């Protein structure tokens, strides 16, 4: 499970990251609302944790922009503003839950687990065309055929399935899969896309990974 923490208090953001990683989550942190919007739009996260009072773009406006783009990722808001009107504004902006600071870490974890459970099967698999990616076993499934993916193949395939018909640039895939400070180059993306195409073909999937010149990759599903 991948969680994005958008919090301008660096110490709190890093503390949340450490806590959640201890619980087995994969966590990324950014420290202002504009960066949070850029990351959230990638569509690769299972949960967004947003502070309210942030530079460049506050949490309310960030949630509104995320929801305006039809992103259904659960949103948990963390803020010191505990008034009823503040909570109402947060929920109306698109938040699923509103937790006030200071908070007990047990309550935070309970909220996160509840929001992730609410996602149901969407958390367990991603489906496009006639093919599903089982997130628990890193397996591509098409009818009665299936194939296991390597860790890197899984990360690339998951990213593509979450973006579906929307183009993902090679730079974005490199950053999200290999990391911003990696020495990997665009050729690495091309190689793993090639691996995935072969595995999709091997199970009779109708999914095609389409290369769009200068735009990156997106998915298309052929009619069967």
Secondary structure in CASP SS format (residue, H / E / C, confidence):
PFRMAT SS
TARGET T0000
AUTHOR 0000-0000-0000
METHOD secondary structure of the structure
MODEL  1
X C 1.00
X E 1.00
X E 1.00
X E 1.00
X E 1.00
X E 1.00
X C 1.00
X C 1.00
X C 1.00
X H 1.00
X H 1.00
X H 1.00
X H 1.00
X H 1.00
X H 1.00
X H 1.00
X H 1.00
X H 1.00
X H 1.00
X H 1.00
X H 1.00
X H 1.00
X C 1.00
X C 1.00
X C 1.00
X E 1.00
X E 1.00
X E 1.00
X E 1.00
X E 1.00
X C 1.00
X C 1.00
X H 1.00
X H 1.00
X H 1.00
X H 1.00
X H 1.00
X H 1.00
X H 1.00
X H 1.00
X C 1.00
X C 1.00
X C 1.00
X C 1.00
X C 1.00
X C 1.00
X E 1.00
X E 1.00
X E 1.00
X E 1.00
X E 1.00
X C 1.00
X C 1.00
X C 1.00
X C 1.00
X C 1.00
X C 1.00
X C 1.00
X H 1.00
X H 1.00
X H 1.00
X H 1.00
X H 1.00
X H 1.00
X H 1.00
X H 1.00
X H 1.00
X H 1.00
X C 1.00
X C 1.00
X C 1.00
X C 1.00
X C 1.00
X E 1.00
X E 1.00
X E 1.00
X E 1.00
X E 1.00
X E 1.00
X C 1.00
X C 1.00
X C 1.00
X C 1.00
X H 1.00
X H 1.00
X H 1.00
X H 1.00
X H 1.00
X H 1.00
X H 1.00
X H 1.00
X H 1.00
X H 1.00
X C 1.00
X C 1.00
X C 1.00
X E 1.00
X E 1.00
X E 1.00
X E 1.00
X C 1.00
X C 1.00
X C 1.00
X C 1.00
X H 1.00
X H 1.00
X H 1.00
X H 1.00
X H 1.00
X H 1.00
X H 1.00
X H 1.00
X H 1.00
X H 1.00
X H 1.00
X H 1.00
X H 1.00
X H 1.00
X C 1.00
X C 1.00
X H 1.00
X H 1.00
X H 1.00
X H 1.00
X E 1.00
X E 1.00
X E 1.00
X E 1.00
X C 1.00
X C 1.00
X E 1.00
X E 1.00
X E 1.00
X E 1.00
X C 1.00
X C 1.00
X C 1.00
X C 1.00
X E 1.00
X E 1.00
X E 1.00
X E 1.00
X C 1.00
X C 1.00
X E 1.00
X E 1.00
X E 1.00
X E 1.00
X C 1.00
X C 1.00
X H 1.00
X H 1.00
X H 1.00
X H 1.00
X H 1.00
X H 1.00
X H 1.00
X H 1.00
X H 1.00
X H 1.00
X H 1.00
X H 1.00
X H 1.00
X C 1.00
X C 1.00
X C 1.00
X C 1.00
X E 1.00
X C 1.00
X H 1.00
X H 1.00
X H 1.00
X H 1.00
X H 1.00
X H 1.00
X H 1.00
X H 1.00
X H 1.00
X C 1.00
X C 1.00
X C 1.00
X C 1.00
X C 1.00
X C 1.00
X C 1.00
X H 1.00
X H 1.00
X H 1.00
X H 1.00
X H 1.00
X H 1.00
X H 1.00
X H 1.00
X H 1.00
X H 1.00
X H 1.00
X H 1.00
X H 1.00
X H 1.00
X H 1.00
X H 1.00
X H 1.00
X C 1.00
X C 1.00
X C 1.00
X C 1.00
X E 1.00
X E 1.00
X E 1.00
X E 1.00
X E 1.00
X E 1.00
X C 1.00
X C 1.00
X C 1.00
X E 1.00
X E 1.00
X E 1.00
X E 1.00
X E 1.00
X E 1.00
X C 1.00
X C 1.00
X C 1.00
END
